[in-house]
Amino acid sequence: LQATASGNPVLHFPVLVGSISVFHSLPGVAAAAGGLQLSPCTLSAIFQGRITQV
């Protein structure tokens, strides 16, 4: 990412890399074949707040 401020270049360097895990507690889901499987679109909607509860 590059930007300019006062005519001088500004550089941004990420200093942290991490991962996110999703945990659930839904009765009967763990016993189902494959457990809980969410598509990338569904996970994105959850993190964006468009899906909040069932």
PDB file as gemmi writes it, atoms N, CA and C in Angstrom:
CRYST1    1.000    1.000    1.000  90.00  90.00  90.00 P 1                      
ATOM      1  N   LEU A   1       0.850  -1.182   0.000  1.00  0.00           N  
ATOM      2  CA  LEU A   1       0.000   0.000   0.000  1.00  0.00           C  
ATOM      3  C   LEU A   1       0.885   1.231   0.000  1.00  0.00           C  
ATOM      4  N   GLN A   2       0.656   2.124  -0.916  1.00  0.00           N  
ATOM      5  CA  GLN A   2       1.410   3.372  -0.954  1.00  0.00           C  
ATOM      6  C   GLN A   2       0.449   4.551  -0.991  1.00  0.00           C  
ATOM      7  N   ALA A   3       0.799   5.591  -0.283  1.00  0.00           N  
ATOM      8  CA  ALA A   3       0.011   6.821  -0.270  1.00  0.00           C  
ATOM      9  C   ALA A   3       0.987   7.981  -0.139  1.00  0.00           C  
ATOM     10  N   THR A   4       0.506   9.170  -0.308  1.00  0.00           N  
ATOM     11  CA  THR A   4       1.373  10.337  -0.132  1.00  0.00           C  
ATOM     12  C   THR A   4       0.743  11.287   0.868  1.00  0.00           C  
ATOM     13  N   ALA A   5       1.586  11.876   1.691  1.00  0.00           N  
ATOM     14  CA  ALA A   5       1.156  12.885   2.654  1.00  0.00           C  
ATOM     15  C   ALA A   5       2.249  13.941   2.689  1.00  0.00           C  
ATOM     16  N   SER A   6       1.921  15.164   2.465  1.00  0.00           N  
ATOM     17  CA  SER A   6       2.891  16.264   2.437  1.00  0.00           C  
ATOM     18  C   SER A   6       3.939  16.063   1.351  1.00  0.00           C  
ATOM     19  N   GLY A   7       3.589  15.350   0.293  1.00  0.00           N  
ATOM     20  CA  GLY A   7       4.540  15.131  -0.784  1.00  0.00           C  
ATOM     21  C   GLY A   7       5.533  14.014  -0.525  1.00  0.00           C  
ATOM     22  N   ASN A   8       5.494  13.401   0.653  1.00  0.00           N  
ATOM     23  CA  ASN A   8       6.401  12.302   0.991  1.00  0.00           C  
ATOM     24  C   ASN A   8       5.661  10.974   0.895  1.00  0.00           C  
ATOM     25  N   PRO A   9       6.318   9.926   0.399  1.00  0.00           N  
ATOM     26  CA  PRO A   9       5.643   8.627   0.322  1.00  0.00           C  
ATOM     27  C   PRO A   9       5.421   8.039   1.713  1.00  0.00           C  
ATOM     28  N   VAL A  10       4.293   7.377   1.879  1.00  0.00           N  
ATOM     29  CA  VAL A  10       3.960   6.700   3.127  1.00  0.00           C  
ATOM     30  C   VAL A  10       3.836   5.221   2.809  1.00  0.00           C  
ATOM     31  N   LEU A  11       4.547   4.391   3.539  1.00  0.00           N  
ATOM     32  CA  LEU A  11       4.500   2.946   3.322  1.00  0.00           C  
ATOM     33  C   LEU A  11       3.881   2.271   4.534  1.00  0.00           C  
ATOM     34  N   HIS A  12       3.131   1.222   4.302  1.00  0.00           N  
ATOM     35  CA  HIS A  12       2.500   0.450   5.374  1.00  0.00           C  
ATOM     36  C   HIS A  12       3.024  -0.972   5.312  1.00  0.00           C  
ATOM     37  N   PHE A  13       3.565  -1.463   6.423  1.00  0.00           N  
ATOM     38  CA  PHE A  13       4.069  -2.829   6.496  1.00  0.00           C  
ATOM     39  C   PHE A  13       3.282  -3.586   7.560  1.00  0.00           C  
ATOM     40  N   PRO A  14       2.588  -4.660   7.197  1.00  0.00           N  
ATOM     41  CA  PRO A  14       1.872  -5.453   8.205  1.00  0.00           C  
ATOM     42  C   PRO A  14       2.863  -6.053   9.203  1.00  0.00           C  
ATOM     43  N   VAL A  15       2.512  -6.018  10.459  1.00  0.00           N  
ATOM     44  CA  VAL A  15       3.410  -6.545  11.480  1.00  0.00           C  
ATOM     45  C   VAL A  15       2.825  -7.757  12.197  1.00  0.00           C  
ATOM     46  N   LEU A  16       1.646  -8.189  11.805  1.00  0.00           N  
ATOM     47  CA  LEU A  16       1.013  -9.325  12.461  1.00  0.00           C  
ATOM     48  C   LEU A  16       0.298 -10.178  11.428  1.00  0.00           C  
ATOM     49  N   VAL A  17       0.506 -11.471  11.522  1.00  0.00           N  
ATOM     50  CA  VAL A  17      -0.202 -12.420  10.670  1.00  0.00           C  
ATOM     51  C   VAL A  17      -0.826 -13.442  11.606  1.00  0.00           C  
ATOM     52  N   GLY A  18      -2.095 -13.714  11.429  1.00  0.00           N  
ATOM     53  CA  GLY A  18      -2.765 -14.657  12.316  1.00  0.00           C  
ATOM     54  C   GLY A  18      -3.880 -15.384  11.611  1.00  0.00           C  
ATOM     55  N   SER A  19      -4.534 -16.239  12.348  1.00  0.00           N  
ATOM     56  CA  SER A  19      -5.655 -16.990  11.791  1.00  0.00           C  
ATOM     57  C   SER A  19      -6.859 -16.849  12.714  1.00  0.00           C  
ATOM     58  N   ILE A  20      -8.010 -17.201  12.196  1.00  0.00           N  
ATOM     59  CA  ILE A  20      -9.253 -17.137  12.952  1.00  0.00           C  
ATOM     60  C   ILE A  20      -9.886 -18.518  12.923  1.00  0.00           C  
ATOM     61  N   SER A  21     -10.357 -18.968  14.084  1.00  0.00           N  
ATOM     62  CA  SER A  21     -11.046 -20.254  14.172  1.00  0.00           C  
ATOM     63  C   SER A  21     -12.501 -20.011  14.521  1.00  0.00           C  
ATOM     64  N   VAL A  22     -13.361 -20.867  14.035  1.00  0.00           N  
ATOM     65  CA  VAL A  22     -14.786 -20.773  14.331  1.00  0.00           C  
ATOM     66  C   VAL A  22     -15.171 -21.988  15.161  1.00  0.00           C  
ATOM     67  N   PHE A  23     -15.736 -21.742  16.340  1.00  0.00           N  
ATOM     68  CA  PHE A  23     -16.190 -22.815  17.214  1.00  0.00           C  
ATOM     69  C   PHE A  23     -17.709 -22.746  17.308  1.00  0.00           C  
ATOM     70  N   HIS A  24     -18.330 -23.878  17.514  1.00  0.00           N  
ATOM     71  CA  HIS A  24     -19.785 -23.902  17.608  1.00  0.00           C  
ATOM     72  C   HIS A  24     -20.211 -24.884  18.680  1.00  0.00           C  
ATOM     73  N   SER A  25     -21.408 -24.700  19.156  1.00  0.00           N  
ATOM     74  CA  SER A  25     -22.005 -25.611  20.117  1.00  0.00           C  
ATOM     75  C   SER A  25     -23.453 -25.834  19.691  1.00  0.00           C  
ATOM     76  N   LEU A  26     -23.623 -26.724  18.737  1.00  0.00           N  
ATOM     77  CA  LEU A  26     -24.951 -27.041  18.232  1.00  0.00           C  
ATOM     78  C   LEU A  26     -25.224 -28.517  18.464  1.00  0.00           C  
ATOM     79  N   PRO A  27     -26.235 -28.838  19.263  1.00  0.00           N  
ATOM     80  CA  PRO A  27     -26.536 -30.242  19.539  1.00  0.00           C  
ATOM     81  C   PRO A  27     -26.797 -31.019  18.254  1.00  0.00           C  
ATOM     82  N   GLY A  28     -26.176 -32.182  18.142  1.00  0.00           N  
ATOM     83  CA  GLY A  28     -26.413 -33.050  17.002  1.00  0.00           C  
ATOM     84  C   GLY A  28     -25.560 -32.762  15.787  1.00  0.00           C  
ATOM     85  N   VAL A  29     -24.925 -31.606  15.710  1.00  0.00           N  
ATOM     86  CA  VAL A  29     -24.129 -31.274  14.525  1.00  0.00           C  
ATOM     87  C   VAL A  29     -22.848 -32.084  14.495  1.00  0.00           C  
ATOM     88  N   ALA A  30     -22.209 -32.272  15.646  1.00  0.00           N  
ATOM     89  CA  ALA A  30     -20.953 -33.021  15.685  1.00  0.00           C  
ATOM     90  C   ALA A  30     -21.165 -34.461  15.242  1.00  0.00           C  
ATOM     91  N   ALA A  31     -22.343 -35.013  15.503  1.00  0.00           N  
ATOM     92  CA  ALA A  31     -22.617 -36.399  15.138  1.00  0.00           C  
ATOM     93  C   ALA A  31     -22.906 -36.548  13.646  1.00  0.00           C  
ATOM     94  N   ALA A  32     -23.294 -35.473  13.003  1.00  0.00           N  
ATOM     95  CA  ALA A  32     -23.597 -35.538  11.570  1.00  0.00           C  
ATOM     96  C   ALA A  32     -22.316 -35.782  10.782  1.00  0.00           C  
ATOM     97  N   ALA A  33     -22.454 -36.370   9.613  1.00  0.00           N  
ATOM     98  CA  ALA A  33     -21.287 -36.662   8.776  1.00  0.00           C  
ATOM     99  C   ALA A  33     -20.573 -35.372   8.388  1.00  0.00           C  
ATOM    100  N   GLY A  34     -19.311 -35.254   8.746  1.00  0.00           N  
ATOM    101  CA  GLY A  34     -18.524 -34.077   8.388  1.00  0.00           C  
ATOM    102  C   GLY A  34     -18.661 -32.911   9.344  1.00  0.00           C  
ATOM    103  N   GLY A  35     -19.567 -32.971  10.303  1.00  0.00           N  
ATOM    104  CA  GLY A  35     -19.740 -31.865  11.235  1.00  0.00           C  
ATOM    105  C   GLY A  35     -20.317 -30.635  10.565  1.00  0.00           C  
ATOM    106  N   LEU A  36     -20.088 -29.493  11.160  1.00  0.00           N  
ATOM    107  CA  LEU A  36     -20.589 -28.230  10.625  1.00  0.00           C  
ATOM    108  C   LEU A  36     -19.695 -27.776   9.477  1.00  0.00           C  
ATOM    109  N   GLN A  37     -20.287 -27.523   8.320  1.00  0.00           N  
ATOM    110  CA  GLN A  37     -19.533 -27.059   7.159  1.00  0.00           C  
ATOM    111  C   GLN A  37     -20.159 -25.762   6.665  1.00  0.00           C  
ATOM    112  N   LEU A  38     -19.384 -24.686   6.700  1.00  0.00           N  
ATOM    113  CA  LEU A  38     -19.854 -23.375   6.255  1.00  0.00           C  
ATOM    114  C   LEU A  38     -19.096 -22.971   4.997  1.00  0.00           C  
ATOM    115  N   SER A  39     -19.807 -22.417   4.038  1.00  0.00           N  
ATOM    116  CA  SER A  39     -19.159 -21.950   2.811  1.00  0.00           C  
ATOM    117  C   SER A  39     -18.398 -20.656   3.113  1.00  0.00           C  
ATOM    118  N   PRO A  40     -17.432 -20.304   2.272  1.00  0.00           N  
ATOM    119  CA  PRO A  40     -16.731 -19.030   2.464  1.00  0.00           C  
ATOM    120  C   PRO A  40     -17.681 -17.830   2.476  1.00  0.00           C  
ATOM    121  N   CYS A  41     -18.726 -17.861   1.659  1.00  0.00           N  
ATOM    122  CA  CYS A  41     -19.698 -16.753   1.623  1.00  0.00           C  
ATOM    123  C   CYS A  41     -20.459 -16.648   2.937  1.00  0.00           C  
ATOM    124  N   THR A  42     -20.830 -17.783   3.522  1.00  0.00           N  
ATOM    125  CA  THR A  42     -21.551 -17.784   4.793  1.00  0.00           C  
ATOM    126  C   THR A  42     -20.661 -17.264   5.910  1.00  0.00           C  
ATOM    127  N   LEU A  43     -19.415 -17.725   5.962  1.00  0.00           N  
ATOM    128  CA  LEU A  43     -18.487 -17.233   6.983  1.00  0.00           C  
ATOM    129  C   LEU A  43     -18.272 -15.731   6.849  1.00  0.00           C  
ATOM    130  N   SER A  44     -18.142 -15.259   5.637  1.00  0.00           N  
ATOM    131  CA  SER A  44     -17.964 -13.831   5.395  1.00  0.00           C  
ATOM    132  C   SER A  44     -19.161 -13.046   5.914  1.00  0.00           C  
ATOM    133  N   ALA A  45     -20.365 -13.533   5.646  1.00  0.00           N  
ATOM    134  CA  ALA A  45     -21.581 -12.853   6.103  1.00  0.00           C  
ATOM    135  C   ALA A  45     -21.665 -12.834   7.626  1.00  0.00           C  
ATOM    136  N   ILE A  46     -21.209 -13.895   8.290  1.00  0.00           N  
ATOM    137  CA  ILE A  46     -21.209 -13.935   9.754  1.00  0.00           C  
ATOM    138  C   ILE A  46     -20.267 -12.867  10.298  1.00  0.00           C  
ATOM    139  N   PHE A  47     -19.045 -12.792   9.764  1.00  0.00           N  
ATOM    140  CA  PHE A  47     -18.072 -11.822  10.255  1.00  0.00           C  
ATOM    141  C   PHE A  47     -18.450 -10.390   9.906  1.00  0.00           C  
ATOM    142  N   GLN A  48     -19.220 -10.180   8.843  1.00  0.00           N  
ATOM    143  CA  GLN A  48     -19.677  -8.842   8.477  1.00  0.00           C  
ATOM    144  C   GLN A  48     -20.917  -8.430   9.263  1.00  0.00           C  
ATOM    145  N   GLY A  49     -21.494  -9.346  10.034  1.00  0.00           N  
ATOM    146  CA  GLY A  49     -22.660  -9.026  10.842  1.00  0.00           C  
ATOM    147  C   GLY A  49     -23.979  -9.143  10.111  1.00  0.00           C  
ATOM    148  N   ARG A  50     -23.965  -9.676   8.891  1.00  0.00           N  
ATOM    149  CA  ARG A  50     -25.214  -9.833   8.142  1.00  0.00           C  
ATOM    150  C   ARG A  50     -25.987 -11.058   8.619  1.00  0.00           C  
ATOM    151  N   ILE A  51     -25.307 -12.032   9.216  1.00  0.00           N  
ATOM    152  CA  ILE A  51     -25.953 -13.196   9.825  1.00  0.00           C  
ATOM    153  C   ILE A  51     -25.619 -13.132  11.308  1.00  0.00           C  
ATOM    154  N   THR A  52     -26.648 -13.054  12.163  1.00  0.00           N  
ATOM    155  CA  THR A  52     -26.395 -12.920  13.592  1.00  0.00           C  
ATOM    156  C   THR A  52     -26.894 -14.102  14.401  1.00  0.00           C  
ATOM    157  N   GLN A  53     -28.060 -14.631  14.072  1.00  0.00           N  
ATOM    158  CA  GLN A  53     -28.571 -15.794  14.791  1.00  0.00           C  
ATOM    159  C   GLN A  53     -29.641 -16.481  13.964  1.00  0.00           C  
ATOM    160  N   VAL A  54     -29.931 -17.707  14.354  1.00  0.00           N  
ATOM    161  CA  VAL A  54     -30.927 -18.504  13.629  1.00  0.00           C  
ATOM    162  C   VAL A  54     -32.287 -18.238  14.206  1.00  0.00           C  
TER     163      VAL A  54                                                      
END                                                                             
